[in-house]
Amino acid sequence: MPALVEPTAVILDCADPAALAEFYRKATGWELTYSDENTAYLGAGGSVQLAFQRVEHYQPVKWPAAGQLGHIDFKVADMDVATKELVDLGATIPATQPGGDQWRVLADPAGHVFCIAA
């Protein structure tokens, strides 16, 4: 059966798209493919991009909490090294870590949680 849809971007709401795009650009190595005052897109030559859109009065969801809408998982070579480097870029480490040694939860500078795993 042919696909009904083809994803083009995962878009995160935030207060400052340029700043959040810069965090993820440094974290992923993806290039900025488009930006204006309200949006910024990152891509790596594939079909799906990571994008950020300005939302007035943006408030991050607190982790852990009901209403957590989703998160992104990233593969890393070494969780400890990646954690240190991501924190140096502006990520934070929430107290609640349900993954044990399998994965680690972090939050980006806008408060979106994401997970890293080896």
N, C-alpha and C positions, 0 to 999 in steps of 0.2 A: 504494500500500500504506500503510495507517495505521501511525503510529509505534508501536513496541512499548514504548518508554520515553520519558519526558519528564524532562530534567535539572532538578533543583531547587537544587542547591548544589555548589560545588567546595569541599572541606574540606581544610584544611592542618593537620597535626599540629604541636604546639608545646608549650612549657613554660608559657607565659603567654598564654592566649587574649585577655584584655582588652587587654594591651599590643600584641599583634600586630594586633588589630582596630583599635586606635587609629592605628597606623602606616598601615594600608590605608585607613582612614576619611579621614585627612588627604590621602593620595595620590590617592584616587579621588573624594572628595566624596560617597561613598555614606553612607547613614545606618545607624546601628546599629538592627537590627530585633529582635534578641533577644540576651540574654546571661544567663549564670549563672556559677557558679564554674568550670565546666569547658568552656563553649562560648561563642562569640560569633558572631553573624551580621550581615553587612552586605548591604544591598540598595539598588537605585535604582528601585524600582517595577516592574522586570521580573520575569520568572519565575525566573531563576537568581540565586542569592546566593553570596557569598564568605563562607566560614565557617572557624572556627578551633577546634580541640579540644585540650584538655589531654591530654598523654601523659606519664606518669611516666618520668623518666630520658630525656627526648627528647634526641636527638643529631642535628644536621643532617648531611646528606650533604655531603661536601666537593666543591667544583666545581673542575675537571672530574673526574669519577670514574665508573667503572662503577657501576651501581646508581642513577644519577640517574633518578628515576622520572618526572619531568615538571616542567613549569614553565608559567607564565602569560605570555602576551604582552600588552603594553599599547601602544596608539597614543598618541603625544604630538605636540604641535605643533612642538617644537624639542628635539632630543635633548640638547644641551648645557645648556639651561635646566632641562629636566626632571631631568637627572642631578644638577645642583647642588641642586635643591630636594629630590629624593629622598634624597640624601646628608645634607642638613640635617635631614631627618626621621629618619635612622638607618640608611639603606641603606648598603651598602658596594659597592665596585667591585672584582670579582675581577681578578686579573692576566690570566687567559686570556680573550681577547675574540675569538671566531671570526667575528664578524659584520662586521668591518671598519667601513665607514661605513654599512652597511645597518641594523644594530641594535646595541644595547649590552646586555651582561649585567650585572645588578646582583644583589645579595642583600639580602633583607629582614633586619630585626634578629634573626630566628630562624634565618637561614641558608638560607632557600628562595631559589633563584635565580629571577629573572624577567627578561624582556627588554622593552626599549622600542624602538620604531621610529617614525619620522616617517610 
